[in-house]
Amino acid sequence: MRVQSTTSPGPLRLLPLAILLASCAGLTESRSGGVQDAEQEQAQAAQPAPAAQADPQQQGIAVLPAASNAAQLELIEEINRDGARPAGGPPIDIAPQPVDGDAGEVVELNYEQADLRLVLEELAESLDISLVIDPEINQTVSLRTAEDRPLSREDIWPLMRLLTRDAGVVINRVGNVYNVRQVSSPTPTEFVTQENLDGSSAARIMQVTPLIYVSAEAAIQVIQPLLQSEGDVRQFTINNALAISAGPQELERINQLLLLVDADPFLNQGIRVYPLENANALEVAEELAEILGLIEGENPSYQVRGIGRINALLVTAPATRGFDEVSRWVAILDAESQEQVEQLFMYRVKNLPALELAETLGQVFEEEDEAALPSLQPQDDGLAAIERQVNLNLVDNTEDSDGEAAAPVTLVASELAPPAAGAAPAAVSANLQVRIVADEATNSLLIRASARDYRQLLTTISQLDVAPLQVMVNAVIAQITLTDETRFGVDWSRVADNADLMPVENTAQTTFTPTLNGLMFTRSFLDGAARVEATLEAIAQNNEVRLLARPSLMVTNNQEGEIQIGAEVPIEQGQSIGTGGFATTNIQYRPTGIELYITPQINEDGVVTLTIRQVLSSVDSAASGVNNNPVFNNQEISTTVVVNNGENVVLGGLIQDDNENLNRGVPLLNQVPVIGNLFSYQRLSVERRELFIVLRPEIVNLNAEGGGVQYSDILNRFELVSQLFEDMGI
């Protein structure tokens, strides 16, 4: 007997013809036996269940009280089945049937170099069967039985099979006649499929068998014992088919075996889905598997899996095994326990206002048919209540949690801990019935629910009640005095060769000259602060740079932070006359100087989006407004930039011109023509100043392992920068 793969050398020359025959036969034709009936059952099972069969109890479905909604029950009804045994007829046996009265007959044999044809004829006569013997059979055989141990009639047929197999002779049964033929070569003389095997009369045949449900490797392991020494089987991995070389009767037995092996597992295996109402599906699956192992042994016929997302059990069993006992155990394990009794729990909110968290939960756990959530206002006792009957699925895309929330539940007025930090939250299943009350005095939530519902509610609460991300914005605000030699305060060509410039918004007609015209930022600032510091250091050597401020601002994610540097200037708004006739002047103070507004937004990849608004305002001393009020010069930059954590953003190009015309001298004499200049002092000065700001955002995550970037670490690094500027004399 040989088992060969298609990768082995020397394939049969006629194999391509066999494959062609198999492809012509197709995969959709039914096999012999009951395969066609099985496929019809599968097609019927795939049809939608009619409305008259909606009652799960009439269909034998494993359903616990209030297990699921109608749609889920209909799907479960289509899945559940007891399974049917694979179709297949009785095994084929070509052995002659015993004749009445011959059971006790014994035979003594004594042959010495006798012709095999003669021996077969005498043995066939003792069995009362008819033989057609091939004349090409010319082997001889020696055979002797012990005198005290003669052969019975039942032993003769196995003896004939043994003699013919050793001589390379095959016996085929055609009706009541046995054909004995010499096989000179193991090469098949015909190629057939399972459907046309009955019409073949060749001594050795190759049959191509496509497999549908089982792999070729698994099928070979099963059919190998049925192949004689001249038999051969090859597999075709690409189309999952077998090429079997054997005699016709061997192929018939192999085909019957394949009917059992290559069967639809969904039709021939029992399946039950048990939705659970009270217990956890994963815990019940472990307990039920242990129970079945104790009852049936180490390898029970029932297989149990827990489906945590829908809180259900999947149980499989061999065909017609039944699920009555399993259903009783599931009902016991899913019985209502202390965890289903409504209790009172207290959750101390750590990072959010309790009232805000209660309002968020109330908006989430809201029935679809209810009106909009009413506003949450404190009642007379300082508590705000929300009551919701929930029937929805909130599924997280993470694994189940092993956090503290799964610990045993304490009793009334106690607290179940949320999942531990870093633990993956579990999914929140349906049918939560909770009442949430926010206590503003203690910043706590009072939750009335069952222990099971409360534990699932904690999954959502633990993801909401976290410390918000923050951004430490380190800023350097400097002013550069410009001269004819230094037309710009910062040599932008040295900082970035391809800087993008945007226009500056001027809000007043002043002597401001936006020479640089804009805002500049880079992704990594090339060499980062190194280039800026090098430029500042070169300018500072001529005492042209004045450091105005080095603020550090911690801003919460999606909240606005503000930096203001300057003074407030009083402005007369008007006068009002009181009842006594006294006039009152209304004064309003307007801020001047530098205003910087920053709103950070952090995404999951650590990229920070900064919404920045920079305002530079000053009083124009050369002009006056209404009622001698001062005139204000304003410049403003508004933009949104995206930077990675720890990278730099530069705001610059706000240039201000201050013109001073000084004329001092001796009164009257300084006005005398020609000689008046001898008695006067005149000075005309023009000073240009540029303001620029360097921002460096760093994310502070208090929820990360180890606390993330610490606030103290950021301050220490920023102090080093401050010391650098002091050493530079800025």
Beta strands, then each sheet from edge to edge (+ up, - down):
strand 1: 2-5
strand 2: 106-107
strand 3: 110-115
strand 4: 130-133
strand 5: 140-144
strand 6: 151-152
strand 7: 169-174
strand 8: 177-182
strand 9: 190-192
strand 10: 205-210
strand 11: 232-236
strand 12: 241-246
strand 13: 269-275
strand 14: 303-307
strand 15: 312-318
strand 16: 342-348
strand 17: 383-389
strand 18: 433-439
strand 19: 444-450
strand 20: 470-482
strand 21: 505-506
strand 22: 545-549
strand 23: 552-556
strand 24: 561-565
strand 25: 568-577
strand 26: 583-591
strand 27: 593-602
strand 28: 607-624
strand 29: 630-644
strand 30: 649-665
strand 31: 680-700
sheet 1: 1+ 11+ 12- 10+ 9+
sheet 2: 2+ 6-
sheet 3: 3+ 5-
sheet 4: 4+ 8+ 7-
sheet 5: 13+ 15- 14+
sheet 6: 16+ 19- 18+ 17-
sheet 7: 22+ 20- 23+
sheet 8: 22+ 20- 31+ 30-
sheet 9: 21+ 29- 28+ 27- 24+
sheet 10: 25+ 26-
end
